[in-house]
Amino acid sequence: MAITKEHKILKYEIVGDFRNIQVLEALIVKEDGVEIARKEFRKSFNPSQDTSKESDEIKGLASLFHTESIKSAFNEHIENQNILINERT
């Protein structure tokens, strides 16, 4: 009776102006090769987040889509949002 756990990427999407990476993953528990439990969860990564501890697939997507120009535009957008928030308070 062998119980195993498997992490699996089910789907990923690149969305928005800043190319956010959205990931749907599953943790699958199997007993003797037969799935007995599954938990799905989501993660997302914006251009300013560190993906160095993620899977090679996610790191590859980040290097492809989170270019220096996208990172710069994202950081500028965040700074502008902070200015607007500070002006309101």
MOJO-V414097 format. One line per field, one symbol per residue. burial: + if it has 24 or more other C-alpha atoms within 12 Angstrom, else -. A space follows every 50 residues. Layout:
burial: ???
This chain:
burial: --------+--------++++++--------------------+++++-- -------+--+++-++----+--+---------------
